[in-house]
Amino acid sequence: MPNNGVAVRKLWERWKWVAYPVGVGVVIWVSLGWLVGSSDAWQSLTVRQDEVREQQEKVARLKEKLAVMTQVNLGQEKANLGIMVEAIPAVKQVPGLLAELAAAGNAAGAAMAGVRGTAGDVGATESAVAVNSQELVLTASFVVTDIQQVGKLLTDMEKRLPLLRVRRVQFSKGKIDVEVEGVWSPLGKLVGEVDQPLPETKGLAESVKRKLAGFVSLPVVAATSSGSVRENPF
Amino acid sequence: MAGGVNLLPTKEQKQVVSEKIDGIVRMVTTGVLVSYIVVLAGVAGWWLFLASREKAVSTEMAGLELDVKKLADVEAVLRQEENRAKLITGVLGSRIETATVAGKLASVPGNLAVEAWSWQVGAGQTVGVVASSAGEIEQYAEGLKTVFPAVEIAVMRKINQVWEGTIDAK
């Protein structure tokens, strides 16, 4: 047994210089393995780094957005929106469209002889509205003399607000049927993500105003009853 | 054999070399260990920095979001404005101005009057005229070609001494 003790001591004396680097190597190996491998610590670090960067970018976007928002003249923008809503209303305005057609007829000297809705004659039952509740289409009949007067009538019609689209024209024997579509679009919810950049509206209102220059809007949105025209075609 | 040179290293010499190697190994190992600890400390520091930064940015972001939400009516108006401007531009850009079409018809040279006119969006138009001869109708059709690119006489017939013509134009 004493021989064994001597042999072990000799072995230790011979290799003890390796113990320190091996020990350090093992510590590094194990701790690195834990950091990079099993504990996801490294992955978590990189993910957190990405998250912080994304948040910083979002903060920058929010600051930029807020700076623009605080500069906005809300009253002016509401007025601009009002002009646009006048051109394309937020709700279907049957009386408004009727009034436009009647006014166009008056301006062109063409008497309106009647108006029909797509679901039947003006004044049809309420259930007829469901047949075509989204579109606002009316066919108006006018008494005219010649193609020049037809041109005047259509010119006046197409220069009125709210905007309308002429879909069909049938002129024959001193009478013209004009099928028009009243344009409307609801004011839906358009606000998206909180950091979504604001739309570029600078100059937008002026551009629209230029496009609508020369257009005439009715002072009061109300139908004028003349002849067989009734206020609600549905 | 007496007086020969012994070239084998002595035990002391071996001991010196061994201690020298041992010292180098210790120094290198210590250097690696210290470097590793420094790197590890750096990573830990970076971790702590990110954690504190994340908290700060998160707090700032929450405050900004609240401020933006307070001005939601401003955003709503601007978005509605943009949307409606697009709609207006779309309608004005896409609709066919029938007044222009009717104006072109009225400007066609000749003495013939347009008796009938049928136009439908996407389907072209048909013009009806009445004349005293077929030649007049053909002449009118030629006149139509000056304002419309595609003109074709669809029907031409004589009824009770009067010529009627139906002309398709696009």
Interface residues (C-beta under 8 A of the other chain):
Chain A: W17 V18 Y20 P21 V24 V27 I28 S31 L35 L45 R48 Q49 E51 V52 Q55 Q56 K58 V59 L62 K63 K65 L66 M69 T70 V72 L74 E77 K78 N80 L81 M84 V85 A87 I88 D146 I147 Q148 V150 G151 L154 T155 M157 E158 L163 R165 V166 R167 R168 V169 Q170 F171 S172 K173 V183 S185 L187 K189 L190 V191 V194 D195 L198 P199 E200 T201 L204 A205 S207 V208 K211 L212
Chain B: S18 I21 D22 V25 R26 V28 T29 V32 L33 Y36 L40 V43 W46 W47 L50 A51 R53 E54 V57 S58 E60 M61 L64 E65 D67 V68 K69 L71 A72 D73 V74 E75 A76 V77 L78 R79 Q80 E81 E82 N83 R84 A85 L87 I88 T89 V91 L92 R95 I96 E97 T98 A99 A102 G103 L105 A106 A113 V114 E115 A116 W117 S118 W119 Q120 V121 G128
